[in-house]
Amino acid sequence: MNLHYCKNYEEMSALGAELVLAEVKTNPELLFCAASGNSPSGLYARMEAKHKDSPDFFTKMRVIKLDEWVGLPADSTFTSEYDVQEKLLKKLHIGESRYVSFDAQASNPQAECDRIQGELDEIGPIDICVLGVGINGHLALNEPADFLQTYCHLAKLSETTLSSGMIEKVGVPLSQGMTMGMGNIFESRKIIVFFTGKGKKPALEKFLAREITSQLPVSMLWLHPNVHVLIDQESFK
């Protein structure tokens, strides 16, 4: 476990970019797992800057999307798909041939999870998995529970997740999400976790206690051999 205490979001994002760019330089064809949301936005902006400076840098990198909400309309700007497309894929000019994604409009979400698992079995494992952390310590949409799912699955969203500010703005009732499981995450060769955002101090304190429990999914990462946890200290003052 590598803990990095960064003074603010900018420093955290810059360090995340250093870690990612070093890996892409070594392995240009790596499989990058992209999370949506604000936590990795600064990283993606720095990847865009690198692309502008070196247009060939990301021409072989492959991307797979971490998760997706179930039940949003096709034109919603709240889908993970919209977020990842606008912040990362379009900026780096990564097209369909190098991208694997849960379909936000899938008529059978469980079958869609099975499809993504099959894709990952073929092209994986993930080389770099980028993660944010939920207020309740969830990773992707793996919510606190008595046990955690191993592979891609249809997840029931917790009340804590549903009451978050972003979800409340969606305007559509949500209850489920399609997500990679903890096994998919653990098979990743390197994991980069961004710990930032209001309301996450309790989860951070529990994580730093180093007690591993499925009731705090992020705590499971203490068992992985190659994790970098980047902590935005300004968020936790």
C-alpha positions as CSV (number, residue, x, y, z in Angstrom):
1,M,0.0,0.0,0.0
2,N,1.3,3.4,-1.0
3,L,-0.3,6.3,0.8
4,H,0.2,9.8,-0.7
5,Y,-0.9,12.8,1.3
6,C,-1.4,15.6,-1.2
7,K,-2.0,19.2,0.0
8,N,-4.9,19.7,-2.4
9,Y,-6.9,18.4,-5.4
10,E,-4.4,19.8,-7.9
11,E,-1.4,18.1,-6.3
12,M,-3.4,14.9,-6.0
13,S,-4.4,15.0,-9.7
14,A,-0.8,15.8,-10.8
15,L,0.6,12.8,-8.9
16,G,-2.1,10.6,-10.4
17,A,-1.1,11.8,-13.8
18,E,2.6,11.0,-13.1
19,L,1.7,7.5,-12.1
20,V,-0.5,6.9,-15.2
21,L,1.9,8.5,-17.7
22,A,4.8,6.4,-16.4
23,E,2.8,3.2,-17.0
24,V,1.6,4.2,-20.5
25,K,5.2,5.1,-21.5
26,T,6.3,1.6,-20.4
27,N,3.3,-0.2,-21.9
28,P,1.5,1.9,-24.6
29,E,-1.1,-0.8,-25.2
30,L,-2.2,-1.1,-21.6
31,L,-5.8,-1.5,-20.5
32,F,-7.0,1.5,-18.6
33,C,-10.1,1.2,-16.4
34,A,-11.8,4.6,-16.3
35,A,-14.1,5.8,-13.4
36,S,-16.5,8.6,-13.9
37,G,-17.2,11.5,-11.4
38,N,-15.2,14.4,-10.1
39,S,-12.5,12.5,-8.4
40,P,-10.5,11.6,-11.5
41,S,-11.4,14.7,-13.5
42,G,-8.1,16.4,-12.8
43,L,-6.2,13.3,-13.9
44,Y,-8.1,13.2,-17.2
45,A,-7.4,16.9,-17.8
46,R,-3.7,16.2,-17.4
47,M,-3.9,13.3,-19.8
48,E,-5.6,15.6,-22.3
49,A,-2.7,18.1,-21.9
50,K,-0.2,15.2,-22.5
51,H,-2.1,14.3,-25.7
52,K,-2.0,17.8,-27.0
53,D,1.8,17.9,-26.3
54,S,2.4,14.4,-27.6
55,P,-0.4,13.3,-30.0
56,D,1.0,9.8,-30.4
57,F,1.2,9.0,-26.7
58,F,-2.2,7.4,-26.2
59,T,-2.7,6.0,-29.7
60,K,-2.5,2.4,-28.5
61,M,-4.0,2.6,-25.0
62,R,-7.3,0.7,-24.5
63,V,-10.0,1.8,-22.1
64,I,-12.8,0.0,-20.3
65,K,-15.5,1.7,-18.2
66,L,-15.8,0.9,-14.5
67,D,-19.5,1.1,-14.0
68,E,-22.8,2.5,-15.2
69,W,-26.2,3.6,-13.7
70,V,-29.3,1.7,-14.7
71,G,-32.4,3.6,-15.7
72,L,-31.2,6.9,-17.0
73,P,-32.7,8.2,-20.3
74,A,-30.5,8.1,-23.5
75,D,-30.0,11.9,-23.5
76,S,-29.0,12.1,-19.8
77,T,-25.8,13.9,-19.0
78,F,-25.5,12.0,-15.7
79,T,-24.6,8.7,-17.3
80,S,-21.0,7.4,-16.6
81,E,-20.8,7.0,-20.4
82,Y,-21.3,10.8,-21.0
83,D,-18.8,11.6,-18.3
84,V,-16.1,9.3,-19.6
85,Q,-16.7,10.3,-23.2
86,E,-16.5,14.0,-22.6
87,K,-13.6,14.1,-20.1
88,L,-11.4,11.3,-21.5
89,L,-12.3,9.5,-24.7
90,K,-13.1,12.4,-27.0
91,K,-10.1,14.4,-25.6
92,L,-7.7,11.5,-26.4
93,H,-9.4,10.5,-29.6
94,I,-10.1,7.0,-28.4
95,G,-12.7,5.3,-30.6
96,E,-14.9,2.3,-30.3
97,S,-12.2,-0.2,-31.4
98,R,-10.2,0.6,-28.3
99,Y,-13.1,1.0,-25.8
100,V,-15.3,-1.4,-23.9
101,S,-18.3,-0.1,-22.0
102,F,-21.4,-1.1,-20.2
103,D,-24.4,0.1,-22.3
104,A,-26.4,2.5,-20.2
105,Q,-29.5,1.7,-22.3
106,A,-29.2,-2.1,-22.1
107,S,-32.6,-3.7,-21.9
108,N,-31.2,-6.6,-19.8
109,P,-28.7,-5.2,-17.3
110,Q,-27.6,-8.6,-16.0
111,A,-26.9,-9.9,-19.5
112,E,-24.9,-6.7,-20.1
113,C,-22.8,-7.4,-17.0
114,D,-22.2,-10.9,-18.3
115,R,-21.2,-9.5,-21.7
116,I,-18.7,-7.1,-20.1
117,Q,-17.3,-9.9,-18.0
118,G,-16.7,-11.9,-21.2
119,E,-15.0,-9.0,-22.8
120,L,-12.7,-8.5,-19.8
121,D,-11.9,-12.2,-19.7
122,E,-10.7,-11.8,-23.3
123,I,-8.7,-8.6,-23.2
124,G,-7.8,-8.4,-19.5
125,P,-6.6,-8.1,-16.9
126,I,-6.7,-4.4,-16.3
127,D,-3.3,-2.7,-16.2
128,I,-4.4,0.5,-14.4
129,C,-7.7,0.8,-12.5
130,V,-8.7,4.3,-11.5
131,L,-11.1,4.5,-8.6
132,G,-12.9,7.2,-6.6
133,V,-14.3,6.4,-3.1
134,G,-18.0,6.8,-2.1
135,I,-19.1,8.5,1.1
136,N,-19.8,5.1,2.6
137,G,-16.5,3.7,1.3
138,H,-17.8,2.0,-1.8
139,L,-15.6,1.2,-4.8
140,A,-17.2,1.4,-8.2
141,L,-20.8,0.4,-7.2
142,N,-19.6,-2.3,-4.8
143,E,-21.6,-1.1,-1.8
144,P,-21.0,-2.1,1.9
145,A,-22.5,-5.5,2.5
146,D,-22.1,-8.8,4.4
147,F,-20.3,-10.1,1.3
148,L,-19.0,-8.5,-1.9
149,Q,-19.4,-9.8,-5.5
150,T,-16.4,-11.0,-7.4
151,Y,-17.1,-10.1,-11.0
152,C,-19.3,-7.8,-13.1
153,H,-22.7,-7.7,-11.7
154,L,-26.0,-5.8,-11.2
155,A,-25.7,-3.9,-7.9
156,K,-28.4,-2.6,-5.7
157,L,-27.5,1.0,-4.7
158,S,-27.4,1.8,-1.0
159,E,-29.5,4.5,0.6
160,T,-26.2,6.5,1.3
161,T,-25.3,6.5,-2.4
162,L,-28.9,7.4,-3.4
163,S,-28.9,10.3,-1.1
164,S,-25.7,11.8,-2.5
165,G,-25.9,15.3,-4.0
166,M,-25.2,14.1,-7.6
167,I,-27.9,11.4,-7.5
168,E,-30.5,13.9,-6.2
169,K,-29.9,16.1,-9.3
170,V,-30.5,13.3,-11.8
171,G,-34.3,13.7,-11.6
172,V,-35.0,10.0,-12.3
173,P,-35.4,7.4,-9.5
174,L,-32.4,5.0,-9.5
175,S,-32.0,1.8,-7.6
176,Q,-29.4,-0.3,-9.5
177,G,-26.1,0.0,-11.3
178,M,-23.9,-2.2,-13.5
179,T,-20.4,-2.5,-12.1
180,M,-17.1,-4.4,-12.1
181,G,-16.8,-6.6,-9.0
182,M,-14.0,-6.6,-6.4
183,G,-12.4,-9.6,-8.2
184,N,-12.1,-7.5,-11.4
185,I,-10.6,-4.7,-9.4
186,F,-8.2,-7.0,-7.6
187,E,-7.0,-8.6,-10.8
188,S,-5.7,-5.1,-11.9
189,R,-2.0,-4.8,-12.0
190,K,-2.0,-1.3,-10.5
191,I,-4.8,0.5,-8.7
192,I,-4.9,4.3,-8.3
193,V,-7.5,5.6,-5.7
194,F,-8.5,9.2,-5.3
195,F,-9.7,10.1,-1.8
196,T,-11.3,13.5,-2.2
197,G,-14.6,15.2,-1.7
198,K,-16.9,16.5,1.0
199,G,-18.4,14.0,3.5
200,K,-15.8,11.3,3.0
201,K,-13.7,12.0,6.2
202,P,-15.4,9.2,8.2
203,A,-14.7,6.7,5.4
204,L,-11.0,7.9,5.2
205,E,-10.6,7.5,9.0
206,K,-12.0,4.0,8.9
207,F,-9.8,3.1,6.0
208,L,-6.7,4.4,7.7
209,A,-7.5,2.2,10.7
210,R,-6.4,-0.7,8.5
211,E,-9.3,-2.9,9.5
212,I,-10.5,-4.9,6.6
213,T,-14.2,-5.4,6.2
214,S,-16.8,-5.8,3.4
215,Q,-18.8,-3.1,5.2
216,L,-16.1,-0.7,4.0
217,P,-15.2,-2.0,0.5
218,V,-12.2,0.4,0.1
219,S,-10.6,-1.3,3.1
220,M,-10.2,-4.5,1.0
221,L,-7.4,-2.7,-1.0
222,W,-5.0,-3.2,2.0
223,L,-4.8,-6.8,0.6
224,H,-3.7,-5.7,-2.9
225,P,0.1,-5.6,-3.7
226,N,0.2,-2.5,-5.9
227,V,-2.2,0.3,-4.7
228,H,-1.6,4.0,-4.6
229,V,-4.1,5.9,-2.5
230,L,-3.9,9.7,-3.2
231,I,-5.5,11.7,-0.4
232,D,-6.6,15.3,-1.0
233,Q,-5.9,16.7,2.5
234,E,-7.7,20.0,1.7
235,S,-10.9,18.0,1.5
236,F,-10.6,16.7,5.0
237,K,-9.8,19.8,7.0
